[in-house]
Amino acid sequence: MKDQYSTDNGVKPGASTGHSNPTKVSRTHNELHKELLLAHKKGLALSSRSELQQVLERRKRVQSDRDEEGQSRTPLEDVLLRRQQKQLEREREQDEQVRGESQLMEFVRVRQNLRKIHSVIQDKAANT
């Protein structure tokens, strides 16, 4: 007759009082509750959000951080950034100008060499 009152979940018939819940008294319930508490402390609890929602929220957070970085510049930083951009533009223009002048100088040198060669050839033709 004692076997009739015992169950697989570990509930003891004599341990339950009139006001207690038999599932809270059960050993498996207590073990599961402890396991959930430990998982919650470790951060292993299941997330209520789907993976897609988590990724979208992470992307949104990264984008908002980028926007804040762009807007958080002080007026001084803006002026310095503009000045730096102008300086870089001037340097690029100077490099292009030097490159163009070097090509022009090479053209002038080649032209002078051709004139010398042409005059030497004419002198030889006149002497013969």
N, C-alpha and C positions, 0 to 999 in steps of 0.2 A: 503494500500500500504506500510505502514511502516513495517508491519509484514513480508513482502516479503524480506526485506533486513536484518532482524535480524536473527542470527543463534544461535545454542545451545552452541557454544564454547565461546560466549561472545565477538565476534568481532563486533566492532561498525563500520558501514559503513562510518560515517563521520570522524572517528578518523584516518583512514588510509590515508596516503599520497601516492603519486606516487612511492616513493622509499622504503617505509617500507614494511616489510613482514607481512602479516596478521596473520600468526601463532605466531610470536613473540609478537604481540600486544594482542593476546588472553589471557584471564584470566586463563584458564586451563593450558596453556603453561607456563605462569609465575609461577603458583603454583607448577607445576611439576619441573620447574627449581630450585625454592627455596628449594623444598624438596630434590632434588638431591644434591644441595650444602650443605645442613645441614647433609645429610647422609654421604657425603664425608668428612666433617669436623669431624664427629663422628667416622669415620672409618667403617661405615656400607655399604659402596659401594660394589657392587657385585664384586667378584674377577674374573679376566679373566682366572685364572687357575682352573682346576678341583680339586676336593678334593684329588684324587689319586696323582696328581702331587704335591700338597702341602705336603702330607704325605711323598712322596718319597724325596722331597727336604729337609724336616725336618730331616729325617733319614740320608741323606747324610751329612747334616750340623753337626749332632751329631757325626757321624763317623769321620768326618774331625777334629772335636774338640778333640776327643779321640786320634787321630793320632798325633795331635799337642802337646798334653800333653805328650805323649810318647817321642816325638822328642825334646821337649823343655828342657830336663834335661841337666844340666851342667855336665862337666866331674867330678866335685867333687861329685855331686849327684849320678852319676854312681858308683864311687868308694865306696861311703857310702852304696849304695844299695847292691853292691856285698859283702862288709864286713858284712852287716847285714844278708845276706843270708848265708854266711859261718858260722857266729856265731849261727844262728838257726840250721844249719846242725850239728854243733859240739854238741849243746845241745841235739838234738835228738839222736845222737850217744851215748852220755854219759848216757842218760836215758835208752837206750836199753842195754848198758853195765851194768848199775846198776841193771836193771831188770834181766838180765842173771846171774849176780853174786848172786843176792838174791835167784834165783831158784837153783843155784848150792849149795849155803850155806844150803838151806833147804834140798837138797838131801844128803849132808854130815851129817847134824844133824840126819836125819831119819836113815841113815846107821849106825851112831854111836849108836843110840837108839836100833836099831835091834841087833847090836853086844852085847850090854849090856844085852838085854833080852835073847839072845841066850846063853851068858855065864852064866847067872843066871839059866837058865833052865838046862844047862849041870852040873852046880855045884849041883843042887838039885838031878839030876839023879845020879850023882856020889856019893852023900851022902846017898842015899837010897839003 
